[in-house]
């Protein structure tokens, strides 16, 4: 696993923004803030924010679209174990979303579980057969079976 670890992380942002109080300047309607080092289903109705390499805070929205964006960003920077952990919590909430299932398969493959990745690609092809990602999944499955 490159660039990623499941080891505990020190969260600098809470101290910098006074445990969230300073965020009210940017988001006046904000009533509460939770700083977490991993996402769980308990947060599915919360707005999701991440910090970039430049320290900027970026809102990803909430619900399914936020999870798709988070998975994409984590996989893009090769935080594969973190993406896998996040997707293990998100996929059961939105099992029919091909984007999440595809990202989960990628994370599983990158973290050394090709059999589980194949199962996710199979589920994707079965649940969303006409989706573009299902076509990609079928091609990957055909290649894996050779």
C-alpha positions as CSV (number, residue, x, y, z in Angstrom):
1,X,0.0,0.0,0.0
2,X,1.6,3.2,-1.1
3,X,0.9,6.5,0.6
4,X,-1.7,5.0,3.0
5,X,-1.9,3.4,6.4
6,X,-4.6,2.4,8.8
7,X,-2.5,3.6,11.7
8,X,-3.9,6.3,13.9
9,X,-3.6,9.8,12.5
10,X,-3.1,13.1,14.3
11,X,-5.8,15.6,13.1
12,X,-4.4,19.1,12.9
13,X,-7.5,20.7,11.5
14,X,-9.6,20.6,14.7
15,X,-7.0,22.6,16.5
16,X,-6.5,25.1,13.7
17,X,-10.3,25.9,13.4
18,X,-10.9,25.9,17.1
19,X,-12.7,22.5,17.2
20,X,-15.0,23.8,14.4
21,X,-16.0,27.2,15.9
22,X,-14.1,29.1,13.2
23,X,-15.9,27.2,10.5
24,X,-19.1,29.2,11.3
25,X,-17.4,32.2,9.7
26,X,-17.4,30.3,6.4
27,X,-20.6,28.4,6.9
28,X,-23.0,30.6,9.0
29,X,-25.8,27.9,9.1
30,X,-23.4,25.4,10.7
31,X,-24.7,24.1,14.0
32,X,-22.3,21.3,14.8
33,X,-19.0,19.8,13.6
34,X,-17.6,16.3,14.0
35,X,-13.9,15.6,13.2
36,X,-13.4,12.0,12.4
37,X,-10.6,9.9,11.0
38,X,-12.9,7.6,9.1
39,X,-16.5,7.7,7.8
40,X,-19.3,5.4,9.1
41,X,-22.9,5.1,8.1
42,X,-23.9,7.2,11.2
43,X,-22.6,10.2,9.2
44,X,-24.6,9.6,6.0
45,X,-26.8,12.6,6.5
46,X,-23.9,15.0,7.4
47,X,-22.2,17.3,5.0
48,X,-18.7,15.9,4.2
49,X,-15.7,18.1,4.0
50,X,-12.1,17.2,3.3
51,X,-8.8,19.1,3.4
52,X,-6.6,19.2,0.4
53,X,-2.8,19.0,0.2
54,X,-2.8,22.8,0.2
55,X,-4.8,22.9,3.4
56,X,-8.0,24.2,1.7
57,X,-11.3,22.8,3.0
58,X,-13.5,21.4,0.3
59,X,-17.1,20.5,0.7
60,X,-18.2,17.2,-1.0
61,X,-21.8,17.4,-0.1
62,X,-23.7,14.7,1.6
63,X,-25.0,11.2,1.0
64,X,-24.2,9.1,-2.1
65,X,-22.6,11.9,-4.2
66,X,-20.3,12.8,-1.3
67,X,-19.2,9.2,-1.0
68,X,-18.5,8.8,-4.7
69,X,-16.4,12.0,-4.6
70,X,-14.5,10.9,-1.5
71,X,-13.8,7.5,-2.9
72,X,-12.6,9.0,-6.2
73,X,-10.3,11.4,-4.3
74,X,-8.9,8.7,-2.0
75,X,-8.2,6.3,-4.9
76,X,-6.7,9.1,-6.9
77,X,-4.0,9.8,-4.3
78,X,-3.5,6.1,-3.7
79,X,-5.0,6.1,-0.2
80,X,-6.3,2.7,-1.0
81,X,-6.7,1.2,2.5
82,X,-8.6,4.3,3.6
83,X,-10.8,4.1,0.5
84,X,-11.5,0.5,1.2
85,X,-12.5,1.2,4.8
86,X,-14.8,4.1,3.7
87,X,-16.3,2.0,0.9
88,X,-16.9,-1.0,3.2
89,X,-19.2,1.4,5.1
90,X,-20.8,3.1,2.1
91,X,-21.5,0.3,-0.3
92,X,-24.1,-1.4,2.0
93,X,-26.0,1.9,2.1
94,X,-26.1,2.3,-1.6
95,X,-25.5,-1.3,-3.0
96,X,-26.9,-0.5,-6.4
97,X,-24.7,2.4,-7.2
98,X,-22.2,1.2,-9.9
99,X,-19.7,4.0,-9.1
100,X,-19.3,3.0,-5.5
101,X,-19.2,-0.7,-6.3
102,X,-16.5,-0.1,-9.0
103,X,-14.4,2.0,-6.6
104,X,-14.8,-0.7,-4.0
105,X,-13.5,-3.3,-6.4
106,X,-10.5,-1.1,-7.3
107,X,-9.7,-0.6,-3.6
108,X,-10.0,-4.3,-2.8
109,X,-7.7,-5.2,-5.7
110,X,-5.2,-2.6,-4.8
111,X,-5.1,-3.7,-1.1
112,X,-4.4,-7.3,-2.1
113,X,-7.8,-9.0,-2.2
114,X,-8.3,-9.8,-5.9
115,X,-11.0,-12.4,-5.2
116,X,-13.1,-9.9,-3.4
117,X,-12.5,-7.4,-6.2
118,X,-13.8,-9.9,-8.7
119,X,-16.9,-10.5,-6.6
120,X,-17.6,-6.8,-6.6
121,X,-17.1,-6.5,-10.4
122,X,-19.5,-9.5,-10.8
123,X,-22.1,-7.8,-8.5
124,X,-21.8,-4.6,-10.5
125,X,-22.3,-6.4,-13.8
126,X,-25.3,-8.2,-12.4
127,X,-27.0,-5.2,-10.7
128,X,-26.4,-2.5,-13.4
129,X,-25.9,-4.5,-16.6
130,X,-26.4,-1.5,-19.0
131,X,-24.1,0.9,-17.1
132,X,-20.8,1.9,-18.7
133,X,-18.9,0.8,-15.6
134,X,-20.6,-2.6,-15.9
135,X,-19.1,-2.9,-19.4
136,X,-15.7,-2.1,-18.0
137,X,-16.2,-4.6,-15.2
138,X,-17.1,-7.3,-17.7
139,X,-13.9,-6.6,-19.7
140,X,-11.8,-6.8,-16.5
141,X,-13.6,-10.0,-15.5
142,X,-12.9,-11.6,-18.9
143,X,-9.2,-10.6,-18.6
144,X,-9.0,-12.0,-15.1
145,X,-10.5,-15.4,-16.2
146,X,-7.9,-15.9,-19.0
